[in-house]
Amino acid sequence: MKEGGESAMWVEIEGVDVRKGVDMSGGLLDLYIETLAVFHGDGVMKIDEINTCLETNNLSLYAIYVHALKSAAASIGAEKLSETAKTLEIAGDQEDLNFIQKHNEQFLSDLTRLLNNIEDALSAYGDHKS
């Protein structure tokens, strides 16, 4: 397995502190790559789940989903997205639908952009390993 350090900078991912993410993965780049892949898969599913929560007005489940994204985003080094998820989690817990409606679309847009960037980075990593 590759270790952190210089190999951790194999690619930059907009919105992600890659070095921090590798450090949170025990300094192992391969483990970080696995974490990114899981985050990507889960993130794609969470977008649909979050939209369903809002369609059904299920704010308690919404709060659970954004909480999961908050923690997962922090673990990969996506601090800004994690902080936004935290504010939306609090709004969900407080059943503040107005705040959620005002900020959720941008949150999902930022998440989608991050997921696309991660997908590109994972592809680049796969090409780099070959």
TIMI-2910 file (N, C-alpha, C, CB; in pm, 1 decimal, decimal comma, always signed):
<rs>
+----------+----------+----------+----------+----------+----------+----------+----------+----------+----------+----------+----------+------+
!      n_x !      n_y !      n_z !     ca_x !     ca_y !     ca_z !      c_x !      c_y !      c_z !     cb_x !     cb_y !     cb_z ! resn !
+----------+----------+----------+----------+----------+----------+----------+----------+----------+----------+----------+----------+------+
!    +83,3 !   -118,1 !     +0,0 !     +0,0 !     +0,0 !     +0,0 !    +87,3 !   +123,8 !     +0,0 !    -94,5 !     +0,1 !   +120,2 !  Met !
!    +38,8 !   +222,5 !    -67,9 !   +111,1 !   +349,2 !    -69,5 !    +83,3 !   +423,4 !    +59,6 !    +71,3 !   +435,1 !   -192,0 !  Lys !
!   +180,9 !   +496,5 !   +103,9 !   +163,8 !   +576,7 !   +223,5 !   +126,8 !   +718,2 !   +184,5 !   +291,0 !   +575,5 !   +309,4 !  Glu !
!    +89,8 !   +799,0 !   +284,2 !    +53,1 !   +939,1 !   +262,0 !   +170,6 !  +1016,4 !   +207,1 !     +3,6 !  +1003,9 !   +391,3 !  Gly !
!   +189,7 !  +1136,7 !   +253,5 !   +301,9 !  +1217,3 !   +207,7 !   +283,5 !  +1261,5 !    +64,9 !   +430,8 !  +1140,9 !   +221,4 !  Gly !
!   +392,1 !  +1259,7 !    -11,5 !   +387,2 !  +1310,0 !   -148,8 !   +291,5 !  +1230,4 !   -236,7 !   +525,7 !  +1307,4 !   -209,5 !  Glu !
!   +281,4 !  +1098,7 !   -216,9 !   +190,2 !  +1019,7 !   -299,9 !    +45,1 !  +1057,7 !   -275,4 !   +209,7 !   +871,2 !   -273,3 !  Ser !
!    +18,3 !  +1124,5 !   -160,9 !   -118,4 !  +1166,8 !   -130,6 !   -163,7 !  +1276,8 !   -225,4 !   -128,8 !  +1214,8 !    +14,4 !  Ala !
!    -69,9 !  +1341,2 !   -290,4 !   -107,0 !  +1451,9 !   -377,7 !   -114,3 !  +1406,3 !   -523,4 !     -7,0 !  +1567,3 !   -363,2 !  Met !
!   -159,3 !  +1285,5 !   -545,8 !   -169,4 !  +1230,2 !   -680,5 !   -263,5 !  +1310,2 !   -767,6 !   -215,0 !  +1086,8 !   -674,8 !  Trp !
!   -357,1 !  +1378,1 !   -704,5 !   -451,6 !  +1460,8 !   -778,7 !   -516,1 !  +1558,8 !   -680,8 !   -559,8 !  +1372,9 !   -850,9 !  Val !
!   -556,2 !  +1669,8 !   -731,3 !   -633,3 !  +1763,1 !   -649,7 !   -780,9 !  +1741,6 !   -680,0 !   -591,0 !  +1911,6 !   -676,9 !  Glu !
!   -862,0 !  +1752,9 !   -576,5 !  -1006,6 !  +1742,1 !   -591,8 !  -1064,9 !  +1872,2 !   -537,9 !  -1065,5 !  +1615,1 !   -516,3 !  Ile !
!  -1127,5 !  +1948,2 !   -625,8 !  -1185,5 !  +2075,3 !   -583,3 !  -1283,2 !  +2051,7 !   -468,4 !  -1256,6 !  +2145,4 !   -701,7 !  Glu !
!  -1266,5 !  +2129,6 !   -362,1 !  -1354,9 !  +2118,1 !   -246,9 !  -1310,1 !  +2015,5 !   -145,2 !  -1491,3 !  +2084,5 !   -292,3 !  Gly !
!  -1192,5 !  +1954,7 !   -167,4 !  -1144,5 !  +1849,2 !    -78,2 !   -999,9 !  +1876,3 !    -40,2 !  -1157,9 !  +1710,2 !   -144,6 !  Val !
!   -971,7 !  +1864,9 !    +87,6 !   -834,7 !  +1867,5 !   +136,1 !   -786,0 !  +1722,2 !   +132,7 !   -824,1 !  +1931,1 !   +282,2 !  Asp !
!   -724,6 !  +1684,3 !    +20,3 !   -685,1 !  +1545,4 !     -1,9 !   -588,9 !  +1498,5 !   +106,5 !   -620,7 !  +1529,2 !   -140,1 !  Val !
!   -493,1 !  +1581,4 !   +140,9 !   -395,1 !  +1541,7 !   +242,8 !   -465,5 !  +1510,7 !   +375,2 !   -289,0 !  +1653,4 !   +263,2 !  Arg !
!   -561,4 !  +1593,6 !   +413,1 !   -635,6 !  +1568,9 !   +537,1 !   -715,1 !  +1438,7 !   +526,9 !   -730,3 !  +1687,3 !   +568,2 !  Lys !
!   -776,7 !  +1416,6 !   +411,8 !   -852,1 !  +1293,5 !   +391,8 !   -763,6 !  +1170,6 !   +402,6 !   -920,6 !  +1295,6 !   +257,1 !  Gly !
!   -643,6 !  +1177,1 !   +343,6 !   -549,4 !  +1064,8 !   +353,4 !   -508,9 !  +1045,4 !   +498,9 !   -423,7 !  +1089,1 !   +264,3 !  Val !
!   -481,6 !  +1154,4 !   +567,8 !   -445,1 !  +1144,7 !   +709,5 !   -556,5 !  +1078,8 !   +790,3 !   -414,0 !  +1283,9 !   +766,6 !  Asp !
!   -683,0 !  +1113,3 !   +758,9 !   -796,4 !  +1055,3 !   +830,6 !   -815,6 !   +908,7 !   +795,5 !   -923,5 !  +1132,8 !   +799,9 !  Met !
!   -750,4 !   +864,4 !   +688,2 !   -754,6 !   +723,9 !   +647,4 !   -629,0 !   +650,9 !   +694,3 !   -769,0 !   +712,3 !   +494,3 !  Ser !
!   -570,8 !   +698,3 !   +801,5 !   -452,8 !   +634,2 !   +857,2 !   -325,7 !   +659,8 !   +778,2 !   -475,7 !   +488,3 !   +866,5 !  Gly !
!   -328,9 !   +759,1 !   +689,9 !   -210,9 !   +790,1 !   +609,8 !   -191,6 !   +697,4 !   +491,7 !    -89,8 !   +785,6 !   +695,4 !  Gly !
!   -289,4 !   +613,6 !   +464,0 !   -278,2 !   +516,7 !   +354,5 !   -361,4 !   +561,3 !   +235,4 !   -322,7 !   +376,7 !   +400,8 !  Leu !
!   -293,8 !   +587,9 !   +126,5 !   -360,8 !   +636,3 !     +6,3 !   -463,7 !   +536,3 !    -45,2 !   -258,8 !   +665,9 !   -102,2 !  Leu !
!   -429,3 !   +408,4 !    -47,0 !   -523,5 !   +308,1 !    -98,0 !   -652,3 !   +305,8 !    -15,4 !   -458,4 !   +168,9 !    -97,7 !  Asp !
!   -639,6 !   +320,4 !   +115,1 !   -758,4 !   +324,2 !   +200,1 !   -840,7 !   +449,5 !   +173,1 !   -718,7 !   +318,1 !   +348,1 !  Leu !
!   -773,4 !   +561,1 !   +149,3 !   -843,0 !   +685,0 !   +115,1 !   -918,8 !   +669,7 !    -16,5 !   -743,6 !   +801,9 !   +106,0 !  Tyr !
!   -856,1 !   +606,1 !   -113,9 !   -922,2 !   +582,5 !   -243,0 !  -1049,1 !   +500,3 !   -222,1 !   -826,4 !   +510,1 !   -341,8 !  Ile !
!  -1041,1 !   +398,1 !   -138,1 !  -1159,5 !   +317,2 !   -108,0 !  -1267,1 !   +402,5 !    -41,5 !  -1122,3 !   +198,1 !    -17,2 !  Glu !
!  -1225,7 !   +489,7 !    +50,2 !  -1319,6 !   +577,9 !   +118,8 !  -1387,3 !   +672,7 !    +20,2 !  -1247,8 !   +657,8 !   +228,2 !  Thr !
!  -1309,5 !   +727,4 !    -72,7 !  -1367,4 !   +813,9 !   -175,8 !  -1470,0 !   +739,0 !   -260,3 !  -1257,2 !   +870,3 !   -265,7 !  Leu !
!  -1438,1 !   +615,4 !   -296,3 !  -1529,7 !   +536,1 !   -379,0 !  -1660,3 !   +509,6 !   -304,3 !  -1463,8 !   +402,5 !   -420,1 !  Ala !
!  -1650,9 !   +478,1 !   -175,7 !  -1771,2 !   +455,3 !    -95,7 !  -1851,0 !   +585,5 !    -82,2 !  -1734,0 !   +399,7 !    +44,4 !  Val !
!  -1780,9 !   +696,3 !    -54,6 !  -1847,8 !   +825,8 !    -44,3 !  -1922,4 !   +856,2 !   -174,1 !  -1745,7 !   +938,1 !    -12,7 !  Phe !
!  -1858,6 !   +830,9 !   -285,9 !  -1921,8 !   +858,1 !   -415,3 !  -2050,5 !   +777,4 !   -430,4 !  -1825,0 !   +825,8 !   -530,8 !  His !
!  -2042,4 !   +648,2 !   -407,3 !  -2161,0 !   +562,7 !   -421,8 !  -2272,8 !   +602,5 !   -327,4 !  -2124,3 !   +418,0 !   -397,9 !  Gly !
!  -2236,9 !   +626,9 !   -201,3 !  -2336,9 !   +666,9 !   -102,7 !  -2394,8 !   +804,5 !   -135,8 !  -2275,6 !   +667,7 !    +38,0 !  Asp !
!  -2308,6 !   +895,6 !   -180,4 !  -2353,0 !  +1030,9 !   -211,8 !  -2456,0 !  +1033,9 !   -323,1 !  -2235,3 !  +1116,1 !   -250,0 !  Gly !
!  -2433,9 !   +952,4 !   -424,1 !  -2529,7 !   +945,1 !   -535,6 !  -2665,7 !   +899,0 !   -483,4 !  -2478,4 !   +848,4 !   -647,1 !  Val !
!  -2665,9 !   +798,5 !   -396,8 !  -2791,8 !   +749,0 !   -340,0 !  -2856,4 !   +853,2 !   -248,8 !  -2767,7 !   +619,1 !   -262,0 !  Met !
!  -2775,6 !   +924,4 !   -171,9 !  -2829,7 !  +1022,1 !    -77,1 !  -2902,3 !  +1136,7 !   -147,3 !  -2717,9 !  +1077,8 !     +9,5 !  Lys !
!  -2858,2 !  +1173,1 !   -265,8 !  -2927,6 !  +1280,6 !   -338,8 !  -3073,1 !  +1242,3 !   -361,0 !  -2858,2 !  +1309,5 !   -474,8 !  Ile !
!  -3097,3 !  +1121,5 !   -409,7 !  -3235,3 !  +1076,0 !   -431,9 !  -3311,7 !  +1064,7 !   -300,9 !  -3236,2 !   +941,0 !   -504,2 !  Asp !
!  -3244,5 !  +1012,4 !   -196,8 !  -3311,1 !   +996,1 !    -67,8 !  -3348,5 !  +1131,2 !     -7,5 !  -3221,4 !   +918,6 !    +28,7 !  Glu !
!  -3259,9 !  +1228,0 !    -19,2 !  -3288,8 !  +1362,0 !    +32,9 !  -3405,7 !  +1424,6 !    -41,5 !  -3164,7 !  +1452,3 !    +22,0 !  Ile !
!  -3405,5 !  +1411,3 !   -173,3 !  -3517,2 !  +1465,8 !   -251,0 !  -3648,9 !  +1399,3 !   -212,7 !  -3491,4 !  +1448,1 !   -400,9 !  Asn !
!  -3646,5 !  +1269,4 !   -189,3 !  -3767,3 !  +1197,9 !   -148,3 !  -3814,9 !  +1247,8 !    -12,0 !  -3741,4 !  +1045,8 !   -143,6 !  Thr !
!  -3722,5 !  +1271,2 !    +78,8 !  -3759,5 !  +1323,8 !   +211,2 !  -3832,3 !  +1457,6 !   +198,9 !  -3634,2 !  +1340,2 !   +299,7 !  Cys !
!  -3782,5 !  +1542,8 !   +111,4 !  -3846,4 !  +1673,1 !    +96,2 !  -3981,7 !  +1661,6 !    +26,8 !  -3755,9 !  +1767,3 !    +18,1 !  Leu !
!  -3992,0 !  +1568,7 !    -68,4 !  -4120,6 !  +1547,6 !   -136,1 !  -4226,3 !  +1496,4 !    -39,0 !  -4104,5 !  +1449,0 !   -252,4 !  Glu !
!  -4183,9 !  +1417,9 !    +59,5 !  -4277,0 !  +1358,2 !   +155,9 !  -4280,2 !  +1434,5 !   +288,3 !  -4239,2 !  +1213,1 !   +181,5 !  Thr !
!  -4205,4 !  +1545,5 !   +294,4 !  -4200,3 !  +1629,4 !   +413,7 !  -4150,9 !  +1553,2 !   +537,1 !  -4337,3 !  +1687,7 !   +441,0 !  Asn !
!  -4056,7 !  +1461,8 !   +516,9 !  -4000,6 !  +1381,9 !   +625,6 !  -3869,1 !  +1446,3 !   +671,2 !  -3977,8 !  +1233,3 !   +580,4 !  Asn !
!  -3881,1 !  +1548,5 !   +754,6 !  -3763,5 !  +1625,2 !   +795,1 !  -3675,6 !  +1549,7 !   +893,9 !  -3806,1 !  +1756,7 !   +855,8 !  Leu !
!  -3731,5 !  +1458,9 !   +971,3 !  -3647,2 !  +1382,9 !  +1064,2 !  -3554,9 !  +1288,9 !   +986,6 !  -3734,4 !  +1302,4 !  +1164,2 !  Ser !
!  -3604,9 !  +1225,3 !   +882,8 !  -3520,3 !  +1139,2 !   +800,5 !  -3422,2 !  +1223,7 !   +718,5 !  -3606,9 !  +1051,2 !   +707,2 !  Leu !
!  -3467,4 !  +1339,0 !   +673,7 !  -3379,0 !  +1433,1 !   +604,6 !  -3258,1 !  +1465,2 !   +692,6 !  -3455,3 !  +1563,1 !   +567,5 !  Tyr !
!  -3283,7 !  +1496,0 !   +818,9 !  -3175,2 !  +1529,2 !   +911,7 !  -3078,2 !  +1412,8 !   +926,7 !  -3232,0 !  +1568,0 !  +1048,8 !  Ala !
!  -3129,5 !  +1291,5 !   +927,5 !  -3043,3 !  +1172,9 !   +938,2 !  -2953,6 !  +1161,2 !   +814,5 !  -3129,1 !  +1044,1 !   +955,1 !  Ile !
!  -3010,6 !  +1182,8 !   +697,9 !  -2932,3 !  +1171,1 !   +574,2 !  -2824,9 !  +1279,1 !   +564,4 !  -3024,4 !  +1178,9 !   +452,7 !  Tyr !
!  -2858,5 !  +1402,6 !   +598,0 !  -2756,7 !  +1506,7 !   +589,3 !  -2652,6 !  +1490,4 !   +700,5 !  -2821,8 !  +1645,8 !   +597,1 !  Val !
!  -2693,5 !  +1432,4 !   +813,6 !  -2595,8 !  +1400,5 !   +919,5 !  -2492,9 !  +1300,7 !   +867,0 !  -2667,3 !  +1343,0 !  +1045,6 !  His !
!  -2540,1 !  +1198,4 !   +798,6 !  -2448,8 !  +1098,0 !   +742,5 !  -2353,3 !  +1162,7 !   +642,5 !  -2528,2 !   +984,0 !   +674,4 !  Ala !
!  -2405,7 !  +1251,3 !   +560,1 !  -2320,0 !  +1321,3 !   +463,6 !  -2222,4 !  +1414,7 !   +534,4 !  -2405,6 !  +1400,8 !   +363,7 !  Leu !
!  -2265,6 !  +1476,8 !   +642,7 !  -2177,7 !  +1565,4 !   +719,9 !  -2055,2 !  +1487,8 !   +767,2 !  -2253,2 !  +1626,8 !   +841,0 !  Lys !
!  -2078,6 !  +1372,8 !   +826,4 !  -1968,5 !  +1292,1 !   +880,0 !  -1881,3 !  +1237,0 !   +768,5 !  -2022,7 !  +1177,3 !   +965,0 !  Ser !
!  -1943,9 !  +1187,6 !   +664,4 !  -1868,1 !  +1128,9 !   +553,1 !  -1785,3 !  +1235,1 !   +481,5 !  -1963,1 !  +1060,2 !   +453,4 !  Ala !
!  -1842,8 !  +1352,8 !   +461,2 !  -1769,2 !  +1461,0 !   +394,3 !  -1647,3 !  +1501,5 !   +477,0 !  -1861,3 !  +1583,5 !   +371,0 !  Ala !
!  -1664,1 !  +1509,1 !   +607,2 !  -1550,6 !  +1543,3 !   +693,8 !  -1441,5 !  +1437,3 !   +683,0 !  -1596,5 !  +1557,8 !   +840,7 !  Ala !
!  -1480,7 !  +1311,5 !   +670,6 !  -1381,4 !  +1203,1 !   +667,5 !  -1299,0 !  +1201,2 !   +539,7 !  -1450,4 !  +1070,1 !   +683,9 !  Ser !
!  -1349,4 !  +1262,9 !   +433,2 !  -1270,1 !  +1267,8 !   +309,2 !  -1198,6 !  +1401,6 !   +292,4 !  -1360,0 !  +1242,1 !   +188,0 !  Ile !
!  -1223,0 !  +1494,1 !   +385,6 !  -1157,5 !  +1624,2 !   +377,4 !  -1239,9 !  +1731,3 !   +308,7 !  -1028,8 !  +1610,1 !   +306,6 !  Gly !
!  -1369,8 !  +1708,5 !   +293,0 !  -1459,7 !  +1806,5 !   +229,9 !  -1527,8 !  +1888,5 !   +339,4 !  -1566,6 !  +1735,6 !   +138,9 !  Ala !
!  -1450,6 !  +1976,2 !   +402,0 !  -1497,5 !  +2050,3 !   +518,7 !  -1613,3 !  +2144,7 !   +488,9 !  -1384,4 !  +2128,2 !   +577,0 !  Glu !
!  -1607,4 !  +2215,9 !   +377,1 !  -1713,8 !  +2312,7 !   +346,4 !  -1848,4 !  +2241,4 !   +330,0 !  -1679,4 !  +2392,2 !   +217,8 !  Lys !
!  -1847,5 !  +2131,1 !   +257,5 !  -1971,5 !  +2054,8 !   +239,6 !  -2019,2 !  +1999,8 !   +373,8 !  -1950,8 !  +1939,1 !   +138,2 !  Leu !
!  -1926,8 !  +1955,1 !   +456,4 !  -1961,0 !  +1904,2 !   +587,9 !  -2027,6 !  +2011,9 !   +673,2 !  -1836,5 !  +1851,1 !   +657,7 !  Ser !
!  -1973,3 !  +2132,3 !   +667,9 !  -2030,9 !  +2243,0 !   +745,6 !  -2171,2 !  +2278,4 !   +696,4 !  -1940,0 !  +2366,8 !   +737,7 !  Glu !
!  -2190,0 !  +2277,7 !   +565,4 !  -2323,5 !  +2305,8 !   +510,9 !  -2421,8 !  +2197,8 !   +554,1 !  -2319,0 !  +2315,3 !   +356,4 !  Thr !
!  -2377,6 !  +2073,2 !   +548,7 !  -2463,3 !  +1962,2 !   +592,7 !  -2501,3 !  +1978,4 !   +739,6 !  -2392,4 !  +1826,8 !   +570,9 !  Ala !
!  -2407,1 !  +2026,4 !   +820,1 !  -2434,6 !  +2047,4 !   +962,5 !  -2547,5 !  +2148,0 !   +981,9 !  -2308,2 !  +2095,5 !  +1035,1 !  Lys !
!  -2543,8 !  +2257,9 !   +907,1 !  -2649,4 !  +2357,9 !   +922,3 !  -2784,5 !  +2302,1 !   +876,9 !  -2614,8 !  +2484,6 !   +842,3 !  Thr !
!  -2783,0 !  +2220,6 !   +772,0 !  -2907,8 !  +2161,1 !   +724,1 !  -2957,8 !  +2053,5 !   +820,9 !  -2888,2 !  +2101,3 !   +583,7 !  Leu !
!  -2866,0 !  +1981,7 !   +883,1 !  -2906,0 !  +1882,9 !   +984,2 !  -2977,4 !  +1951,9 !  +1099,9 !  -2782,9 !  +1804,6 !  +1036,2 !  Glu !
!  -2920,4 !  +2061,4 !  +1145,9 !  -2981,9 !  +2136,9 !  +1255,2 !  -3120,4 !  +2186,1 !  +1213,0 !  -2892,0 !  +2256,6 !  +1296,7 !  Ile !
!  -3130,6 !  +2236,7 !  +1091,5 !  -3260,8 !  +2283,9 !  +1041,4 !  -3360,9 !  +2168,6 !  +1034,9 !  -3245,3 !  +2348,7 !   +901,4 !  Ala !
!  -3314,8 !  +2051,1 !   +993,9 !  -3403,0 !  +1935,3 !   +990,1 !  -3450,0 !  +1896,0 !  +1129,1 !  -3333,0 !  +1818,3 !   +924,4 !  Gly !
!  -3357,6 !  +1896,6 !  +1224,0 !  -3392,9 !  +1864,2 !  +1362,4 !  -3493,2 !  +1964,3 !  +1418,1 !  -3267,4 !  +1861,0 !  +1450,4 !  Asp !
!  -3480,8 !  +2089,7 !  +1375,6 !  -3571,8 !  +2195,7 !  +1423,1 !  -3696,6 !  +2209,1 !  +1335,1 !  -3498,0 !  +2329,8 !  +1427,7 !  Gln !
!  -3706,5 !  +2122,4 !  +1235,7 !  -3818,2 !  +2124,0 !  +1140,8 !  -3834,3 !  +2261,0 !  +1075,6 !  -3948,2 !  +2084,5 !  +1211,1 !  Glu !
!  -3722,8 !  +2320,4 !  +1039,1 !  -3720,1 !  +2452,0 !   +974,9 !  -3720,9 !  +2433,8 !   +822,5 !  -3594,5 !  +2533,9 !  +1020,5 !  Asp !
!  -3837,4 !  +2404,6 !   +770,3 !  -3852,5 !  +2376,1 !   +627,6 !  -3812,9 !  +2496,8 !   +542,6 !  -3997,1 !  +2335,1 !   +596,5 !  Leu !
!  -3840,6 !  +2616,6 !   +588,1 !  -3804,3 !  +2735,4 !   +510,1 !  -3653,7 !  +2743,8 !   +488,6 !  -3854,0 !  +2862,3 !   +580,0 !  Asn !
!  -3575,2 !  +2720,7 !   +594,4 !  -3429,0 !  +2724,3 !   +582,6 !  -3382,0 !  +2614,5 !   +485,9 !  -3361,9 !  +2706,6 !   +722,6 !  Phe !
!  -3438,4 !  +2496,0 !   +501,4 !  -3399,1 !  +2383,5 !   +415,4 !  -3431,0 !  +2414,7 !   +270,1 !  -3470,4 !  +2253,3 !   +458,8 !  Ile !
!  -3550,6 !  +2464,6 !   +243,9 !  -3588,1 !  +2497,2 !   +106,5 !  -3497,9 !  +2605,2 !    +48,5 !  -3733,7 !  +2542,2 !   +100,6 !  Gln !
!  -3452,6 !  +2695,7 !   +130,8 !  -3366,6 !  +2803,7 !    +84,7 !  -3225,3 !  +2755,1 !    +51,7 !  -3360,4 !  +2912,7 !   +189,6 !  Lys !
!  -3175,0 !  +2654,1 !   +123,9 !  -3034,8 !  +2614,0 !   +112,0 !  -3011,6 !  +2474,9 !    +53,5 !  -2971,8 !  +2620,3 !   +245,1 !  His !
!  -3112,7 !  +2392,1 !    +47,8 !  -3092,9 !  +2254,2 !     +4,0 !  -3049,1 !  +2242,4 !   -142,0 !  -3219,8 !  +2176,5 !    +24,2 !  Asn !
!  -3107,8 !  +2322,2 !   -228,8 !  -3074,2 !  +2312,0 !   -371,2 !  -2925,6 !  +2338,7 !   -394,5 !  -3159,0 !  +2410,6 !   -453,6 !  Glu !
!  -2871,7 !  +2441,1 !   -331,0 !  -2728,9 !  +2470,7 !   -345,0 !  -2644,0 !  +2358,7 !   -284,3 !  -2695,1 !  +2605,4 !   -278,1 !  Gln !
!  -2688,7 !  +2305,7 !   -171,0 !  -2618,3 !  +2194,2 !   -107,5 !  -2609,5 !  +2074,5 !   -202,1 !  -2688,9 !  +2153,5 !    +23,2 !  Phe !
!  -2722,6 !  +2038,8 !   -262,2 !  -2722,5 !  +1924,4 !   -354,0 !  -2641,1 !  +1953,6 !   -479,4 !  -2865,7 !  +1887,1 !   -392,8 !  Leu !
!  -2642,6 !  +2077,5 !   -523,7 !  -2559,7 !  +2116,7 !   -637,4 !  -2410,7 !  +2102,7 !   -603,5 !  -2591,7 !  +2261,6 !   -679,6 !  Ser !
!  -2372,5 !  +2149,6 !   -484,5 !  -2233,7 !  +2137,1 !   -439,7 !  -2194,9 !  +1990,1 !   -423,6 !  -2213,0 !  +2212,6 !   -307,0 !  Asp !
!  -2286,6 !  +1910,9 !   -369,3 !  -2261,0 !  +1767,5 !   -352,8 !  -2243,2 !  +1700,3 !   -488,2 !  -2375,8 !  +1700,5 !   -275,2 !  Leu !
!  -2328,7 !  +1732,8 !   -582,3 !  -2318,3 !  +1674,8 !   -716,8 !  -2185,9 !  +1712,4 !   -781,7 !  -2435,2 !  +1721,5 !   -805,2 !  Thr !
!  -2146,1 !  +1837,5 !   -768,6 !  -2017,2 !  +1881,5 !   -823,4 !  -1902,9 !  +1803,5 !   -758,4 !  -1997,5 !  +2033,9 !   -801,7 !  Arg !
!  -1909,2 !  +1787,9 !   -626,4 !  -1806,1 !  +1712,8 !   -555,3 !  -1802,9 !  +1567,2 !   -602,2 !  -1830,0 !  +1719,5 !   -403,3 !  Leu !
!  -1918,9 !  +1507,0 !   -616,9 !  -1924,0 !  +1367,3 !   -662,9 !  -1863,9 !  +1353,2 !   -802,7 !  -2069,4 !  +1315,9 !   -662,6 !  Leu !
!  -1891,5 !  +1449,1 !   -889,7 !  -1832,2 !  +1446,5 !  -1023,9 !  -1680,8 !  +1461,1 !  -1016,5 !  -1891,7 !  +1558,0 !  -1111,4 !  Asn !
!  -1633,3 !  +1550,0 !   -929,7 !  -1489,1 !  +1569,6 !   -913,1 !  -1423,0 !  +1443,5 !   -857,5 !  -1461,4 !  +1689,1 !   -820,2 !  Asn !
!  -1490,0 !  +1377,6 !   -763,8 !  -1436,3 !  +1253,7 !   -708,0 !  -1432,8 !  +1145,2 !   -815,2 !  -1520,3 !  +1207,2 !   -587,0 !  Ile !
!  -1538,5 !  +1136,3 !   -894,7 !  -1542,0 !  +1037,4 !  -1002,2 !  -1424,9 !  +1059,1 !  -1098,1 !  -1676,2 !  +1044,8 !  -1078,4 !  Glu !
!  -1399,5 !  +1184,3 !  -1134,3 !  -1286,1 !  +1215,7 !  -1221,8 !  -1153,7 !  +1177,7 !  -1156,0 !  -1285,9 !  +1364,9 !  -1257,7 !  Asp !
!  -1141,2 !  +1207,8 !  -1026,8 !  -1017,5 !  +1177,0 !   -954,7 !   -995,1 !  +1026,5 !   -944,1 !  -1020,7 !  +1239,0 !   -815,0 !  Ala !
!  -1100,9 !   +951,6 !   -918,2 !  -1088,0 !   +806,0 !   -909,9 !  -1047,3 !   +747,9 !  -1043,8 !  -1219,1 !   +742,7 !   -862,9 !  Leu !
!  -1102,0 !   +802,8 !  -1150,2 !  -1064,3 !   +759,3 !  -1284,2 !   -918,4 !   +791,3 !  -1311,5 !  -1153,8 !   +825,1 !  -1389,6 !  Ser !
!   -875,8 !   +911,4 !  -1274,2 !   -736,5 !   +950,9 !  -1293,9 !   -643,1 !   +862,8 !  -1212,6 !   -716,5 !  +1097,6 !  -1256,0 !  Ala !
!   -684,1 !   +827,1 !  -1091,7 !   -603,6 !   +740,2 !  -1006,7 !   -590,0 !   +602,8 !  -1070,7 !   -665,6 !   +728,4 !   -866,2 !  Tyr !
!   -701,9 !   +552,1 !  -1123,4 !   -698,0 !   +421,8 !  -1191,0 !   -605,0 !   +425,2 !  -1311,3 !   -838,9 !   +379,9 !  -1235,0 !  Gly !
!   -609,7 !   +533,7 !  -1387,5 !   -519,1 !   +549,1 !  -1502,6 !   -374,1 !   +558,5 !  -1456,9 !   -556,4 !   +674,1 !  -1584,7 !  Asp !
!   -351,7 !   +627,7 !  -1343,6 !   -217,0 !   +648,2 !  -1290,6 !   -157,4 !   +514,6 !  -1243,5 !   -219,5 !   +750,5 !  -1173,9 !  His !
!   -241,6 !   +429,0 !  -1185,0 !   -193,3 !   +298,9 !  -1133,1 !   -159,8 !   +203,3 !  -1246,0 !   -298,5 !   +234,7 !  -1041,1 !  Lys !
!   -224,2 !   +219,7 !  -1361,0 !   -205,2 !   +125,8 !  -1472,2 !    -69,9 !   +138,7 !  -1534,9 !   -310,2 !   +146,1 !  -1576,9 !  Ser !
+----------+----------+----------+----------+----------+----------+----------+----------+----------+----------+----------+----------+------+
</rs>
